[in-house]
């Protein structure tokens, strides 16, 4: 079937729009938004207030988190943390500024800087993590889910942000809301959720998650790009093409679980599809 090619083309923008996506620079990469081409009436970019020089967050030594996880109690864990702090190997603070996290490859829509136990070892054993999310104008954090955490996200810039989530099978209607400065919302663990910057200027949000290793799985990217093409084709109802004219019909043809099966098997078993 030709649908795999058309599906990937249709979702290419989504793959590059996410702050989690790889390979394109972000206007936040220097710690301050770059100039953008916009009508003269467009709002000016938001300043991050970042200093000219930003220290890079230290890289945790190999094996440190494993050692912390095997300490017999909390006091032992923090004694080890204390010794690492004394030598300057780790830090007691985490800088979310993108310039302090050069190892993160931004997407076209912005950047996510996640403080978790792997890069901020003091979180080991605390059951929490946090993310600074830097959106370019119109930036979209494409639908994704956290397998091990619920997320509470707060918008901290004077902008507007649309957010939404779908919980699970059995309740598939979308919960959504629009946030303004200092307003927050929640995304339950495992729910597919997104955030969309509605403004023509950068936006920043801070998110707290109730796991020191929350994980993230980008739905479109991992499904369309990484799953066997025949499985994708069968799951989507064997569309010949997906475009703006037939998208509504395409959505109607997506089968419910369990799907009928892949084309090769259906042909071999003489089952119509």
ChimeraX attribute file (.defattr): number of C-alpha atoms within 10 A of each C-alpha:
attribute: neighborCount
match mode: 1-to-1
recipient: residues
	/A:1	12
	/A:2	12
	/A:3	19
	/A:4	22
	/A:5	13
	/A:6	15
	/A:7	21
	/A:8	17
	/A:9	13
	/A:10	15
	/A:11	15
	/A:12	15
	/A:13	11
	/A:14	19
	/A:15	26
	/A:16	22
	/A:17	24
	/A:18	28
	/A:19	27
	/A:20	26
	/A:21	22
	/A:22	16
	/A:23	11
	/A:24	14
	/A:25	15
	/A:26	23
	/A:27	23
	/A:28	21
	/A:29	21
	/A:30	18
	/A:31	23
	/A:32	21
	/A:33	21
	/A:34	16
	/A:35	10
	/A:36	14
	/A:37	7
	/A:38	11
	/A:39	8
	/A:40	7
	/A:41	6
	/A:42	11
	/A:43	12
	/A:44	13
	/A:45	17
	/A:46	16
	/A:47	13
	/A:48	16
	/A:49	8
	/A:50	13
	/A:51	10
	/A:52	9
	/A:53	10
	/A:54	15
	/A:55	11
	/A:56	16
	/A:57	20
	/A:58	15
	/A:59	13
	/A:60	17
	/A:61	13
	/A:62	9
	/A:63	9
	/A:64	16
	/A:65	21
	/A:66	12
	/A:67	11
	/A:68	21
	/A:69	13
	/A:70	10
	/A:71	14
	/A:72	9
	/A:73	11
	/A:74	14
	/A:75	10
	/A:76	13
	/A:77	19
	/A:78	15
	/A:79	13
	/A:80	17
	/A:81	21
	/A:82	16
	/A:83	12
	/A:84	18
	/A:85	14
	/A:86	11
	/A:87	9
	/A:88	11
	/A:89	13
	/A:90	22
	/A:91	20
	/A:92	12
	/A:93	10
	/A:94	19
	/A:95	16
	/A:96	21
	/A:97	26
	/A:98	28
	/A:99	21
	/A:100	20
	/A:101	22
	/A:102	14
	/A:103	11
	/A:104	17
	/A:105	21
	/A:106	27
	/A:107	26
	/A:108	25
	/A:109	30
	/A:110	32
	/A:111	31
	/A:112	26
	/A:113	25
	/A:114	25
	/A:115	22
	/A:116	23
	/A:117	22
	/A:118	20
	/A:119	17
	/A:120	22
	/A:121	23
	/A:122	23
	/A:123	19
	/A:124	24
	/A:125	16
	/A:126	12
	/A:127	15
	/A:128	18
	/A:129	22
	/A:130	23
	/A:131	18
	/A:132	21
	/A:133	26
	/A:134	31
	/A:135	32
	/A:136	28
	/A:137	20
	/A:138	18
	/A:139	26
	/A:140	27
	/A:141	29
	/A:142	24
	/A:143	21
	/A:144	22
	/A:145	25
	/A:146	22
	/A:147	16
	/A:148	16
	/A:149	24
	/A:150	20
	/A:151	25
	/A:152	16
	/A:153	24
	/A:154	21
	/A:155	22
	/A:156	16
	/A:157	18
	/A:158	16
	/A:159	19
	/A:160	18
	/A:161	25
	/A:162	15
	/A:163	24
	/A:164	20
	/A:165	23
	/A:166	20
	/A:167	18
	/A:168	11
	/A:169	9
	/A:170	6
	/A:171	8
	/A:172	10
	/A:173	11
	/A:174	13
	/A:175	12
	/A:176	15
	/A:177	13
	/A:178	16
	/A:179	22
	/A:180	15
	/A:181	16
	/A:182	14
	/A:183	15
	/A:184	18
	/A:185	16
	/A:186	17
	/A:187	23
	/A:188	18
	/A:189	17
	/A:190	20
	/A:191	20
	/A:192	21
	/A:193	25
	/A:194	20
	/A:195	25
	/A:196	21
	/A:197	26
	/A:198	18
	/A:199	18
	/A:200	19
	/A:201	22
	/A:202	30
	/A:203	30
	/A:204	23
	/A:205	21
	/A:206	20
	/A:207	19
	/A:208	19
	/A:209	25
	/A:210	17
	/A:211	23
	/A:212	23
	/A:213	21
	/A:214	22
	/A:215	13
	/A:216	14
	/A:217	16
	/A:218	20
	/A:219	16
	/A:220	18
	/A:221	21
	/A:222	12
	/A:223	14
	/A:224	19
	/A:225	17
	/A:226	10
	/A:227	12
	/A:228	11
	/A:229	17
	/A:230	17
	/A:231	16
	/A:232	19
	/A:233	23
	/A:234	20
	/A:235	20
	/A:236	20
	/A:237	21
	/A:238	22
	/A:239	22
	/A:240	14
	/A:241	16
	/A:242	21
	/A:243	12
	/A:244	8
	/A:245	8
	/A:246	11
	/A:247	13
	/A:248	11
	/A:249	11
	/A:250	18
	/A:251	13
	/A:252	10
	/A:253	14
	/A:254	16
	/A:255	14
	/A:256	11
	/A:257	8
	/A:258	7
	/A:259	13
	/A:260	16
	/A:261	16
	/A:262	18
	/A:263	18
	/A:264	11
	/A:265	11
	/A:266	14
	/A:267	11
	/A:268	8
	/A:269	9
	/A:270	9
	/A:271	11
	/A:272	8
	/A:273	12
